[in-house]
Each structure stands twice: as structure tokens, then as C-alpha cells.
């Protein structure tokens, strides 16, 4: 994963998941969320053939912004944020 992706994953882990004993560790989180970021930044073809840094012509939004929003949503919607 590119260093930019690592920075996003590290910030999400620190701010959303934390370091409680019952939480996933950084390696598990990086595998899941980092894999999501990588797959969304390197699409395989139409209609989502935008790479990170490109601007989505339909929305006018940079693909990187869309990918970071998706990563945040995945982290917030994961079981790691549930309160027991």
C-alpha cells in the first residue's frame, strides 16, 4: 500500500478502533481497510475505471476523496465500533 494509504489507515485505526484488548489489531485492520483502499484506487474497468487522483466527471469529486469516505464508512460500520 502506498504511504498515503497507510497514513489514512493509521489515522482511522487510532481515531475509530483504538487499542482495547477486544479490538482488532492494526495488522488485521490494515489488511481489511487497506485492501479496500487499494482495490478502490486501482479499479479493473468501466464504469468505475477511475484511479485515485482522477476527478469523477459525474460528481466532480476527486476519486481520492471518494475512497477516503468509503474507508471511513467501512471503519465506522465495522464491528470494531460496537459498544459491548
SVG drawing of the C-alpha trace seen along z (x, -y; Angstrom):
<svg xmlns="http://www.w3.org/2000/svg" viewBox="-23 -19 28 28">
<polyline fill="none" stroke="black" stroke-width="0.4" points="0.0,0.0 1.2,-3.5 2.3,-5.7 -0.7,-7.9 -3.0,-4.9 -1.0,-3.8 -1.5,-7.3 -5.3,-7.1 -5.4,-3.6 -3.3,-4.6 -5.4,-7.6 -8.7,-5.6 -7.3,-2.9 -6.1,-5.4 -9.3,-7.5 -12.0,-4.9 -10.8,-1.5 -8.4,-2.2 -6.3,0.3 -8.7,2.1 -7.9,5.7 -11.1,6.8 -10.5,4.7 -8.8,6.0 -5.1,5.2 -3.5,2.8 -2.4,5.7 -6.0,7.0 -7.4,3.6 -4.7,2.7 -5.4,5.9 -9.2,5.2 -9.3,1.4 -6.0,1.1 -7.2,3.8 -10.4,1.8 -8.4,-1.4 -6.1,0.5 -9.0,2.1 -10.9,-1.2 -7.8,-3.1 -6.9,-0.5 -10.3,0.4 -10.3,3.0 -12.5,1.4 -15.7,-0.6 -17.8,-2.0 -15.6,-2.7 -12.3,-3.0 -11.1,-6.0 -7.8,-5.7 -7.1,-7.8 -6.2,-11.4 -8.6,-11.4 -11.8,-13.5 -15.1,-11.8 -16.8,-13.5 -20.3,-12.7 -19.8,-14.1 -16.9,-16.5 -15.2,-14.9 -11.6,-13.7 -11.6,-9.9 -9.2,-10.0 -11.9,-11.9 -14.5,-9.2 -12.1,-6.4 -11.3,-8.0 -15.0,-8.4 -15.5,-4.7 -12.7,-3.8 -14.2,-5.9 -17.6,-4.4 -16.2,-0.9 -14.3,-1.6 -17.3,-3.2 -19.6,-0.5 -17.4,2.3 -17.9,4.5 -14.9,2.8 -17.0,-0.3 -19.7,1.6 -20.0,1.0 -20.4,4.1"/>
</svg>
